[in-house]
Structures are given as C-alpha cells and as structure tokens.
Amino acid sequence: MAFCNKIGNLLRQGATQSTQAPVSSMLNYLRHMSSSKLFIGGLSYNVDDQSLRDAFTTYGDVVEARVITDRETGRSRGFGFVNFTSEESATSALSMDGQVVILCC
C-alpha cells in the first residue's frame, strides 16, 4: 500500500510540475528505481512497450521496457519501467529527465 501511495504521489507531482508538456508527450520525468531500472512517468496513453523501448535504446541495451496497463480496459496507465543491462546505461538515460519526447505515428 505504501508503494502505491508513493507512486501516486510521484505521478501527481509530475502532473502538476509539467504544465508546458503537450498531451502527446511520451514522458515528463524519470525516477531511478534501482541500479539499472528506471521508472518512466507521464507517458501518453498511446505509448506501447516497443515505442518505449525504442526511445531508450540510444542510451544502452534495454533488457525490458514495459508500459503498465489497466487490467480491465487494457489502456495504458501513463507510466512504465525500463530495465537496462548496466547501471551506466541507466545513469546515461537519467540525463533525459524532464525532456518531452513526441511519438509520431
């Protein structure tokens, strides 16, 4: 329960801080979860696992990129996780913090 509250607070903070980001932005902020895993918040609802992976492959080898979806509707919940093979790649991707990435169909 505490973990869910923490995630909710992070999402609310990101939503209030990113007033200039358009609705179609892919991410608004990153959070460092562990040595090689990043929390990605502020995702657009049309982002899927593959597009999230593609956005982060320039920073290193991505082991897994996962967009969290609602169980009932299957719709994105607006956040996900990217797991890298090395801590250096994850640290490099942290430099993307606050950037807006627009997905093009």
C-alpha positions as CSV (number, residue, x, y, z in Angstrom):
1,M,0.0,0.0,0.0
2,A,2.8,2.4,0.8
3,F,4.4,1.7,-2.5
4,C,1.2,2.5,-4.3
5,N,0.9,5.8,-2.4
6,K,4.5,6.7,-3.3
7,I,3.8,6.1,-7.0
8,G,0.6,8.1,-6.8
9,N,2.4,11.0,-5.2
10,L,5.2,10.9,-7.8
11,L,2.6,10.9,-10.6
12,R,0.7,13.8,-9.1
13,Q,3.9,15.8,-8.6
14,G,4.9,15.2,-12.2
15,A,1.5,16.2,-13.5
16,T,1.5,19.5,-11.6
17,Q,5.1,20.3,-12.5
18,S,4.8,19.7,-16.2
19,T,2.4,22.4,-17.3
20,Q,4.1,23.0,-20.7
21,A,4.2,19.4,-21.8
22,P,1.6,18.6,-24.6
23,V,-0.8,15.7,-24.2
24,S,1.0,13.7,-26.8
25,S,4.3,13.8,-24.9
26,M,5.8,10.4,-24.2
27,L,7.3,11.2,-20.8
28,N,7.6,14.0,-18.4
29,Y,10.1,12.7,-15.8
30,L,12.2,9.7,-14.9
31,R,12.8,8.2,-11.5
32,H,15.8,6.0,-10.7
33,M,14.4,2.7,-9.2
34,S,17.5,0.5,-8.8
35,S,20.9,0.3,-10.3
36,S,19.6,-0.5,-13.8
37,K,15.8,0.1,-13.7
38,L,14.1,3.4,-14.3
39,F,10.5,4.5,-13.6
40,I,9.1,6.5,-16.5
41,G,6.1,8.7,-15.7
42,G,3.9,11.0,-17.7
43,L,3.5,8.6,-20.7
44,S,0.9,9.3,-23.3
45,Y,-1.9,6.7,-23.5
46,N,-0.8,5.6,-27.0
47,V,2.7,4.5,-25.9
48,D,3.3,0.8,-26.1
49,D,6.2,-1.4,-24.9
50,Q,8.0,-1.3,-28.2
51,S,7.9,2.5,-28.6
52,L,9.1,2.9,-25.0
53,R,12.0,0.5,-25.8
54,D,12.8,2.4,-29.0
55,A,13.0,5.7,-27.1
56,F,15.7,4.4,-24.7
57,T,17.8,2.2,-26.9
58,T,20.1,5.1,-27.7
59,Y,21.3,5.1,-24.1
60,G,22.2,1.4,-23.9
61,D,21.0,-2.1,-24.2
62,V,17.4,-2.4,-22.9
63,V,16.5,-5.7,-21.2
64,E,12.9,-4.9,-20.8
65,A,10.6,-1.9,-21.4
66,R,7.1,-2.2,-20.0
67,V,4.1,0.1,-20.1
68,I,1.7,-0.6,-17.2
69,T,-1.8,-1.1,-18.4
70,D,-5.2,-1.2,-16.7
71,R,-6.4,-4.8,-16.0
72,E,-10.0,-4.1,-17.1
73,T,-9.6,-1.8,-20.1
74,G,-6.1,-2.7,-21.3
75,R,-5.4,1.1,-21.6
76,S,-2.1,2.5,-20.6
77,R,-2.0,3.9,-17.0
78,G,0.5,6.5,-18.0
79,F,3.7,5.1,-16.6
80,G,6.2,2.3,-17.2
81,F,9.6,0.8,-16.4
82,V,12.8,0.5,-18.5
83,N,15.4,-2.0,-17.4
84,F,18.9,-1.7,-18.8
85,T,21.8,-4.3,-18.9
86,S,24.1,-1.9,-17.0
87,E,24.0,0.8,-14.4
88,E,26.0,3.1,-16.7
89,S,23.2,2.9,-19.3
90,A,20.5,3.7,-16.8
91,T,22.6,6.7,-15.5
92,S,23.1,7.9,-19.0
93,A,19.3,7.7,-19.6
94,L,18.7,9.8,-16.5
95,S,20.1,12.8,-18.5
96,M,16.8,12.7,-20.3
97,D,14.9,13.8,-17.2
98,G,12.3,16.4,-17.9
99,Q,12.6,16.1,-21.7
100,V,9.5,15.7,-23.8
101,V,9.5,13.1,-26.5
102,I,6.8,13.2,-29.1
103,L,5.8,9.9,-30.8
104,C,4.9,10.1,-34.4
105,C,2.5,7.6,-35.9
